[in-house]
Amino acid sequence: MLSRIIDETSNVLRADGYLPGLRLNDLPEVLFPFREEDIAARESFRYFNRDAAHLTLEDLHEFASYFDKLRAGMDISEEALSLHVIDNVGLVDPSSGAPTAYRYGGGTFRARTLNEPIGRESLYIQEEMHDAGAVLFFVWKLSFFEGKEMRDRYYRDLMILSGFFGHQCSLLASNRGIKGTVFAGLSPIEFYSVFQNSEDEIPIFAFAIE
Ligand SMILES: Cc1cc2nc3c(=O)[nH]c(=O)nc-3n(C[C@H](O)[C@H](O)[C@H](O)COP(=O)(O)O)c2cc1C
């Protein structure tokens, strides 16, 4: 067992992965518009209250377009990674009447087709995340990485990058006085059973916003 762990770990450390070549410090400053106070003031929350949510569609677009600028600035294609949103309060479509899932792309939110309605028992291990106004989550396309031995070499990088995007969302929230938290995100089992045509995707981490 121990030798297997050592082998697999050294294999991952030797691998090229996604991160080498990515130089965060080289990103244009406009992608890091935060002040030191935002970093100091950033905090996480465990509980949310949908009825107290002040989130607007404009806020949602701000998070989404910031994510997209960051993704593109890091040379990650929209094919490889897309931002998704569970909208619990009908910001995108007030007539939807139920939590709705969207994929963000080209500046707009497009509804994902679901096999079943999103309920209290759906999607997350921490059911209190359903009390957020919206949950942003990061979806990677598996076939994009297949030729690159994604499972061995890339999974750890995708986790690091998703954690980074979650953290940046947290800084943006802090900067805008919005309550939010990075969390483990959608359980893959729930994701595959609820989202249609999701076999080629994997969700990693999420950001809940009140
Ligand atoms: C990648 C990542 C995943 C996290 N997952 C969870 C989670 O599943 N559930 C949860 O309650 N908090 C989660 N957190 C929040 C951390 O528990 C929280 O950030 C930590 O307590 C530090 O608090 P701070 O963010 O206010 O500094 C996660 C944070 C990160 C960065």
Ligand as a Chemical Component Dictionary entry (heavy atoms), coordinates in Angstrom:
data_LIG
# 
_chem_comp.id                   LIG 
_chem_comp.type                 NON-POLYMER 
_chem_comp.pdbx_formal_charge   0 
_chem_comp.three_letter_code    LIG 
# 
loop_
_chem_comp_atom.comp_id 
_chem_comp_atom.atom_id 
_chem_comp_atom.alt_atom_id 
_chem_comp_atom.type_symbol 
_chem_comp_atom.charge 
_chem_comp_atom.model_Cartn_x 
_chem_comp_atom.model_Cartn_y 
_chem_comp_atom.model_Cartn_z 
_chem_comp_atom.pdbx_ordinal 
LIG C1  C1  C 0 -11.069 24.401 -1.890 1  
LIG C2  C2  C 0 -11.919 24.622 -0.663 2  
LIG C3  C3  C 0 -12.926 23.712 -0.357 3  
LIG C4  C4  C 0 -13.731 23.917 0.765  4  
LIG N1  N1  N 0 -14.726 23.044 1.066  5  
LIG C5  C5  C 0 -15.573 23.295 2.098  6  
LIG C6  C6  C 0 -16.687 22.445 2.366  7  
LIG O1  O1  O 0 -16.899 21.464 1.676  8  
LIG N2  N2  N 0 -17.512 22.762 3.367  9  
LIG C7  C7  C 0 -17.337 23.877 4.141  10 
LIG O2  O2  O 0 -18.130 24.131 5.062  11 
LIG N3  N3  N 0 -16.283 24.707 3.929  12 
LIG C8  C8  C 0 -15.420 24.439 2.919  13 
LIG N4  N4  N 0 -14.364 25.278 2.668  14 
LIG C9  C9  C 0 -14.269 26.497 3.462  15 
LIG C10 C10 C 0 -13.169 26.364 4.450  16 
LIG O3  O3  O 0 -13.587 25.534 5.477  17 
LIG C11 C11 C 0 -12.855 27.762 4.956  18 
LIG O4  O4  O 0 -12.339 28.438 3.867  19 
LIG C12 C12 C 0 -11.893 27.678 6.114  20 
LIG O5  O5  O 0 -12.644 27.409 7.258  21 
LIG C13 C13 C 0 -11.094 28.949 6.273  22 
LIG O6  O6  O 0 -11.937 30.034 6.534  23 
LIG P1  P1  P 0 -11.788 31.406 5.709  24 
LIG O7  O7  O 0 -12.117 31.089 4.271  25 
LIG O8  O8  O 0 -12.807 32.348 6.365  26 
LIG O9  O9  O 0 -10.372 31.883 5.863  27 
LIG C14 C14 C 0 -13.514 25.053 1.583  28 
LIG C15 C15 C 0 -12.488 25.953 1.274  29 
LIG C16 C16 C 0 -11.690 25.728 0.171  30 
LIG C17 C17 C 0 -10.596 26.733 -0.135 31 
# 
loop_
_chem_comp_bond.comp_id 
_chem_comp_bond.atom_id_1 
_chem_comp_bond.atom_id_2 
_chem_comp_bond.value_order 
_chem_comp_bond.pdbx_ordinal 
LIG C1  C2  SING 1  
LIG C2  C3  SING 2  
LIG C2  C16 DOUB 3  
LIG C3  C4  DOUB 4  
LIG C4  N1  SING 5  
LIG C4  C14 SING 6  
LIG N1  C5  DOUB 7  
LIG C5  C6  SING 8  
LIG C5  C8  SING 9  
LIG C6  O1  DOUB 10 
LIG C6  N2  SING 11 
LIG N2  C7  SING 12 
LIG C7  O2  DOUB 13 
LIG C7  N3  SING 14 
LIG N3  C8  DOUB 15 
LIG C8  N4  SING 16 
LIG N4  C9  SING 17 
LIG N4  C14 SING 18 
LIG C9  C10 SING 19 
LIG C10 O3  SING 20 
LIG C10 C11 SING 21 
LIG C11 O4  SING 22 
LIG C11 C12 SING 23 
LIG C12 O5  SING 24 
LIG C12 C13 SING 25 
LIG C13 O6  SING 26 
LIG O6  P1  SING 27 
LIG P1  O7  DOUB 28 
LIG P1  O8  SING 29 
LIG P1  O9  SING 30 
LIG C14 C15 DOUB 31 
LIG C15 C16 SING 32 
LIG C16 C17 SING 33 
# 
